[in-house]
Amino acid sequence: MVDVLGGRRLVTREGAAVEAEAALQNKVVALYFAAGRCAPSRDFTPLLCDFYTALVGEARRPAPFEVVFVSADGSAEEMVAFMRELHGAWLALPFHDPYRHELRKRYNITAIPKLVIVKQSGEVITSKGRKQIRERGLACFPSWVEAADVFQNFSG
């Protein structure tokens, strides 16, 4: 993810800052474009939370997976409220980072929610992550890992 988020700081849902490169190295990364005021976002977020928890939070060997929330909320306060209410223990691009808009352009985000699964280079594995999770659940993850070319010992 050096090409996409290198040198940037991300935040946890509790507000702690983390270096993007360290947090995302050798992981399949899902860029989650969503907003708390958006009903489809509020509908999908708990499903993404369960998916993330099963892969990372509850797994004996956590999967090489990370979600980065890219907010489309109207304010930093709305973003934080949405994160605290429904999000999993994943990361977010800070609301005041103008790079949020560049990412929306780069990945052609015209509607939310959108879950774009990317390689370390930022190349898209799929822009249909939301649909795949809804239809296939955890079964979609091994194909993402294979396409991502990350070092892995994940056997899902």
Stockholm file with secondary structure:
# STOCKHOLM 1.0

chainA/1-156         MVDVLGGRRLVTREGAAVEAEAALQNKVVALYFAAGRCAPSRDFTPLLCDFYTALVGEARRPAPFEVVFVSADGSAEEMVAFMRELHGAWLALPFHDPYRHELRKRYNITAIPKLVIVKQSGEVITSKGRKQIRERGLACFPSWVEAADVFQNFSG
#=GR chainA/1-156 SS CHHHHTTCEEECTTCCEEEHHHHHTTSEEEEEEECTTCHHHHHHHHHHHHHHIIIIISCSSCCSEEEEEEECCSSHHHHHHHHHHHCCSCEECCTTCTHHHHHHHHTTCCSSSEEEEECTTSCEEESCHHHHHHHHGGGGHHHHHHHHTCCCCCCC
#=GC SS_cons         CHHHHTTCEEECTTCCEEEHHHHHTTSEEEEEEECTTCHHHHHHHHHHHHHHIIIIISCSSCCSEEEEEEECCSSHHHHHHHHHHHCCSCEECCTTCTHHHHHHHHTTCCSSSEEEEECTTSCEEESCHHHHHHHHGGGGHHHHHHHHTCCCCCCC
//
